[in-house]
Amino acid sequence: MPQIELKNLSKSYDGEVDVLKSINLTIKDGDFTVLVGPSGCGKSTTLRLLAGLEKTTGGTILVNGEDITHKQPKDRNMAMVFQNYALYPHMSVADNIGFSLKVSGVKKAKIAERVAAVATMLGIEELLKRRPKDLSGGQRQRVAIGRAIVKESEIFLFDEPLSNLDAALRGGMRVELSLLHQKLKKNMIYVTHDQVEAMTLGDKIIVMSDGIIQQAGTPEEIFTKPKNKFVAGFIGSPMMNFLDAVIEEGHAVGDGFRLALPAKARALEGQKVYFGIRPENISFEASGDLKMKILVSEYVGQHKNVIAEIGTAKVNVTAPVDQETLVGEVYGFTVDMSKVHLFDAQTGEAV
């Protein structure tokens, strides 16, 4: 299985719009790697450069040490699944899946054998004679995936393949993709703007913004040790709370709160910071140091999403379903200070 290296990879349009800004990335053999970030961050462009669908402005793409930067897409031994499925409407499912093999001159009997094996793997055997118009969104996506894996490529690229599916189908397809990766044990690189997809699918997550890599790591590393405020706010649902604060005598002090920090925070005396805490790390406690007024309380089944007010800031809190949350009332709260994140107010970097 190949190792992929991107070295100082960059892409600009008309020499003015920098979509990618000299990114460096190593993807190990057999990893399921997810590129995640907001629209326009450069993640899909990275995938298209890797596939050879666009030309680089600068930098190098290496696969197992071989420079493939200027190779044609057909010579890269990669398969790609697109957001819009890109199925041939006049062909049957079987013909769609086997088309690349037919073009490559593979014999009919071998094509039929490979198509049948892929259809069984994806659970679409009964669909082989149908046309794309007769399929649901989830079924079309399975066919698109089947068309990619039938080629037995070494690298599989997925460009937001689940974004057109409803929530229930997306959840099911995430499981299918994870199982597929376990079976194939090959490099899969997956692009999404959905941080839930990123966290559930990826062995390694690459968080991107403004054409650069903000952080790369395992889902646990990204979630528990974000390198900056952007990553901390992008990963996690509901998102992390950020409160303006100043470090005074080992405390985070802000509008309506003064909270004692771990001893190591004393080195930050006088520094302006963003005080970051996730909603699930704030608890209702009558005698708590934090006093906040409830603005909104949403019952979502297994818990409540609560929005509370402290000073001029709004704070998200994840509360048990049996917790009283009367809108307009002031409650006491405690914060798990071992889970607090501090970010420099100017740079946004973790401190």
N, C-alpha and C positions, 0 to 999 in steps of 0.2 A: 504493500500500500504506500502511496506517495506522501511525502511531506511537502507542504506548500509554503513558500516564502514570498512575501511582498516586501520589496526594498525600495524605500523612498518613492513609493508609487504616487503619482500625481495626475490630475486631470483638470484641464481648464478649457473653456469654450471661448473662442475668439480672442484668446490671450488675456481675457479680462476676468471672467467668472471662474474662480477657483472652486471646483466641486470637491476635489481631493487635494490635501496639502501634505505631500510627502509622508504617507503613512507607512509604517513598518509593522509587519505581522508575520508570525510563524504559526502554521496550523499543523499539528502533529498527525501522524498516521491514524486513520480510523476515527478521528474526533467528529462529533456532531457540534459544529460551531455555528453560533447564531450572531448575526450582525443586527443590532437593534438601535433605534434612534428615531427622532421625529422626521417628518417629511423634509426632504432637501438636505439631509445630513451627509449624504454620499454613500450610503450603504448599497443601494441598487447599482450605482455607478461602479462600485468596487466589484460587485458580482459580474457585471457586464464586461469589465476589463479583464477579469479572470477568465471569462468564457471566450473572449476574443471578439465580442460583438461591438466593442468600441476600441479605439486606439488610445494608448496612453500618451500623455503629454511628457511624462518623465518617469524614471524609475524602472524597476525590473521585476518580472514574475518568474519565479523558479519553482519547478516541480521535480523533486528528487535531485536537486542540483542542476537540472537542465533549464536553460533560459528559453521560455516559451513566449516571451513578451510579444514577439511579432509573428507567431505562428497563426495559421488560419484556424477558425473554430473547429473544423472537421479533423484537424490534426492534434487536438489537445486531449483526446480521450476523456471528455467531460460530457455530461448530459444535464439539461436544464429543464426545470418545470416553471412555467410562467404563471402569472397572476390570472390571466384570462383564458387559460387552458390551451388555446391555439390548436384545437382539434379540426380535422378536415371534415366538414359537414356532410359531404357526399359519400364518405367511407364508413364502413361498419367499424365497430369497436375493435374487432380483430385486425382489420386492415390498418386502422390508426396505430395500434400498438406495434404492428410488425412493419410499418412503412420504412423506417430507417434501415431495417435488415434487408428489405427488398431492394432499396436503392443501392445498398452495399453489395448486392449480388449473391446474397445467401440463398441457398436452395429452399424451395417451397416447403419441403418436409421438415427441414430444420426450423424454418420460421414458425410453422404451425406448432412444433414442439416447444419452442421458446415462448411463444405467445400463450400457449396453454399453461405452461409453468408459472408465468407471471400472473395470469388471470387467477390461478389457484391461490397464489401467494396473497393477492389483493382481494380475494373473495368476490370476483366479478365474472366467474365462469358463465353464468346464465345471461350475461349482457353481450357476449361476443358478437352476436348477429345484429344487434341494434345499431341505430345511428345516433350521433350525439344529441340530436333534437329530442330524442325519446328518453333521455337520461336526466336525472336530478343533478343539482350542482355538486353534491358529494360524489355521485357516480362519475361525473365528468372529470372531477379532480383525480379520482382513482385511475381513470383511463390515461390522463396526462402523466401521472406518476409511472404507470405501467409502460408507457411509450419511452420514458426515460430509462427505466431500469432494464428493459429488454436488451439494450445495447451492451450490457455488462461493462459499463464504463468504470473507471477507477475513482472518479470524482463526480458527485451529484450536487447540482446547484438549484436552490429553490428561491424564487423571487416572490415573496408574499403570496404563497399558493392558497392560503385559506381565507384571505381577506374578503372574498365574495360569498362566503358561506355564513349561515346564521350561527348563533352562539353554540347551540347544541351540536351541530355538525362539526364546528371547529374543534370542540372538545374531543369528539370521537376521532377526528382525523389526526389530532395531536398524538393520541395513543397509537394509532396505526403507523404514523411516521416513526415513533420511538421503537415500535416492534420491528418495523422494516429495517431500521438502522442496526438493531441487534442481530437480525438475520444476515444482512449483507456485510456488516463490519467494514464499511468503506467510508471514506471521507464524505461528509455531507455538510454543505455550507448553506445556511438558511437565513434569508433576509425578512425582517418583520419590523413593524412599528409598535407591535403589541408586546408589552413587557411580560405579560402572563405567558404568552407563547415562548418568549425567550427563556424565562425561568424554568418552565416545565420541560422544554425540549433540549436545551443546550448542555453539553459537557463543558463547553467554554462559551462565555458571552463576551462579545465585543460591543461596548457602548460607544456610539459615535454621535458627534454633533459638530456642525460647522466644518465638515470636511476633515476632521481629525479624530483619532481614537482617544476618547476620554479615559477609558479604563478597559482592561482585558483581564478576565479571571473566571473562576468557577461561579455558578449562581450564588453559592454561599458567600464567597469572597466579595462579590459585587454588592450583595444585600447587606452584609454585616460590616464591611470595611470600605465604604465608598470613598474614592480618592478626592472627590470634590462635590460641591453643592448640586451641580447638574445631575451627576449620577445618582446621588442620594434622593433627589426629587423625582427622577425619571423612573427608577426601579422601586416598586412597592405600590400596593393599592389597598386602601387609599394612600395617597402620597405622604411622605414625611412632612411634619410640621416644621416651619422655620420661624423663630422669633428673634428679633434684633436684641442684642445683649452686649454688655460690657463685663469683663472679668474684674471683679473687685473683691479682694481679700478671700480668694478661693471660692467665690460665688458668681453665678451667672445672674446679672442684674438687668432687668428690663422693665417695660411698662406693665406694672401690676404683679411682678414676681421677683423673688430673690431666692435662688436655689443653690444649695451647697454642692460643689463639684468635687470629684476625686482629687487627692493631694497633688497629682501631676499637673493639674490645671493651674497651680500657683505660678508656674513659669510663664503664664500668659497674662500676668497682672497688667491691667490697664488696656488690654487689647479689645477692640471691637470685633464681635463675632456674630455669626448666625448660630443660634442654639437650635439644634435639630433633634427631634424625637418622633418616633413613629407612633401612629394612633393606638396600636396594640400595646404600647409600653406606657400608656397613661391609664391610671385606674381611679375609679371613684373611691374616695376615702373621706369620711366626715371630718376627720382631724387633719386632713392633708394640708400642706403648705400652700398649695395652689387653689385659689378661689376663682371659679369661672361661672358665667351665666349661660344656661342652655338656650341656644337659638333655634336649633332644628334637631329632631330626633326621628330617625328612620328605622323602622323594623324591616330587616332583610332576611329573616328566617333564623339562622343560627346565631345572629348577634344583632346589635343595633349600631348604626352609624350615627354618631352624635357630633354636632357642630356647636362648639362653645366659644364664648368671647372672653378674652382677657385684655384689658386695656383697649387698644384699638385693633388688636389682632384677633383672627379667627383660628380656632384649633380643632382639628378632627380627632375624635376619640372613638375607639372600638370598645363597646360596652356589652356585658352579658344581657341576654334578653329579659332577665328578671330584674334588672336594675331600674329603679325609678328614675325617669328622665323627664321631668315636667318643664316644658318650654317656659322661659321667663324666670325660672328659679335659679338661685346661686347654689352651687355644690362645691364641696371640697374634693381635691384630687391629689394623688401622689404620682410622681414620675420615677420610673426605674432608672436611676442615675447611671447604672452600669451600661445602659443602652443609649446614652446620650452621645450625639455627634456634634462637634464644634467645627465651624468653617470660618476662615478668615473673611471678614466683611468686605475687603477690597478684592482679593484674588478668587475667593470662593473655594480655595484649596482646604482640605482637611488639616486641622492643627491638633 
